[in-house]
Amino acid sequence: MEVQASARYIRMSPTKVRLVIDIVRGLKVRDAQAQLAFMKKAAAEPVLKLLNSAIANASHNFQMEKESLYIKSIVADGGPMLGRFRARAMGRAAPIRKRSSHISIVLDDVKNRQKARSKKTNESLKTQKA
């Protein structure tokens, strides 16, 4: 069973957040928590908070074990931008875009991961035989 959680309007650029989430994508939950706890990027804090929220959703709402969860997918999309202007020479103005992010995470059971992998390999074997 898939468990979802999302954090919206995080005041950080999606490109900075993607640097962090690319490291933890596909990891088991315990390993991802350890990675995020010791990472020096500022984006690690909201991602860790979101991961803990998803774990709480899984254990409270679906009675899933924390040890059996892994990060199936994690995505950082762009949110609304705050438009500001900076004064430049000769009375001109240059735009400043203060970006925000929407982060969403999907956790799944490790058992389902193994089933999906075996199903894919069976399908690829069938196509090779044909």
Buried (B, 14 or more C-beta within 10 A) or exposed (E): EEBEBBBEEBEBBBEBBBBBBEBBBBBBBEEBBEBBEEBEBEBBBBBBBBBBBBBEBBBEEEEBEBEBBBBBBBBBEEBEEEEEEEEEEEEEEEEEEEBBBBBBBBBBBBEBBEEEEEEEEEEEEEEEEE
